[in-house]
């Protein structure tokens, strides 16, 4: 028989797979330019699905690890949530505490991952502009980019969890990395980010090891010429998007581990954020220039998360709960967005950003 963990995780993967297949084969069979209204609707839909999953965890979170008795709950708590205070002899009451904590960790991790995706989106906009990808093919490229990201996150998260469980000091390395990355955002300031297609490492790799056709061929990733299959530049762009997500995963995955050490919760929150990445890309690409201070807000966010990881033991002793992290994340995002609204960019700067995207 399969364990409850395997059944819950397998069911989650089946649902995600069905949604991806529906997306590819039903809702988006034809390539088209995604308008602002469509992007906004899909963004709301994905956020709603994440909230539904939050409710599922809040009422049935014990199914994730198959908790049947107090002894099992104590074991899971000591492994993934040592800060929790259970009620000895009261299994149902303790289970309620555990479920609420797990659902809170999920929604906090989801919000954190979603926020950090904004920087990823900005880079993808630069990639599409630099490589001259037609707007109607954006969604197809992002679909395969998301699929690859799911597979990479699976490996990153569960390997990372195993390492943290065995070598606790790794969490301090994650903390230092996040503080460094957050600080780097401030040192870079408003420097223009540009991508030189000829110098990109993925382009160099593809040119050296793959047979690349010299021009785009509609929406095709491969083309057959003289009896030989060649990859098109559009496929190379997919590889670049995957490479970009790999780089961002180095920041975002450790960041969510600051919220919870449960690899399943980290995976669930990451996947829901990634699944909504495409719709948010089309939504934000139309209004990116309106949030001039959001990038700095993400820098503050990374420094906060990194600092929390470095000081996780004292914070646990002080009773620093997950909900406090949620409040801080919401506060940082709200202040950066509000500052952007109060002190908007000049029209010339906004036009330049729009033209680049």
Order of alpha helices (4+ residues) and beta strands (2+ residues): alpha-alpha-alpha-alpha-alpha-alpha-alpha-alpha-beta-beta-alpha-alpha-alpha-alpha-alpha-alpha-alpha
